[in-house]
Amino acid sequence: MILLPQKVAYRGTISGLRISSVDGTAFMDNCAALVPYADGSHLVEIYDASGRMLRGYLGAPGTGETLGVSVLAGLNFSSGWIVSPGSIIDADSYSTTATGGVQSIADLLVALTLYKGALVGATSAGTVTIRDALGGTGYALFASDLIGTPGYSTARVKTSNELRIYIRNSQAATTDVTAAGTYVTPVLTPSTDGCTIVSAKGGTTENFAYKDASFTYNAASYYCLIKRAR
């Protein structure tokens, strides 16, 4: 028997794609062009700029974004956080004497989980970013560096301190975080512009069937290829 090649239903570059790659809640969001193919019978391949890939089946269209519990709920800088260079003022404020900020001592993020995050508050100078604490320096978790403007980011796989939170000031300042518990929350389900990912045709297990361990998350855009599954 000769098997015909799978028919390509869609190919194109999608900007701003959001990806939850953690097993159990795998989905894509901000990808309205792919939603019409979310019927359990279409295979999607997502490629980063280096050709590394995620593969799975488009399960079902999203019905609305839902959020879990903020990783900063019950925030208390006086317990479980360190600041450098500077000092803790009270449970939700700190000061820095130069570029730097506060870092969680423990891991707060879960690898490959999509988070929505921002901070509400005020700083006396400079800008504040939410970062992961890789090497004590960190990388921006969210596209926006402005306090109070939520963004989205997929947490990286842990090799050092990637799963710790680092709130960084661009210069010496006093910062008061007034509503951290509202933000840095895991996204559990996609919006109506997204869809779930399942590991098998017609399946219900929300996992990617294949994940390149070196896949680049949080890129500006990805090339997506959709095929009708046999």
Secondary structure, DSSP 8 states (H G I E B T S, - for coil): -------EEEEEEEET-EEE-STTS-EEES-GGGGGG-SSSEEEEEE-TTS-EEEEEEEEE----EE---TTTT--TTSSEEEEEEEEEETTEEEEEEEEEEEESS--S-TT-EEEE---EEESSS-EEEEE-GGGT-EESSS--STT--EEEE----SSSTTSEEEEESSSEEEEES-GGGSSEEEEE--TT-EEEESSTT------SEE-TT---S-SEEEEEEEE--
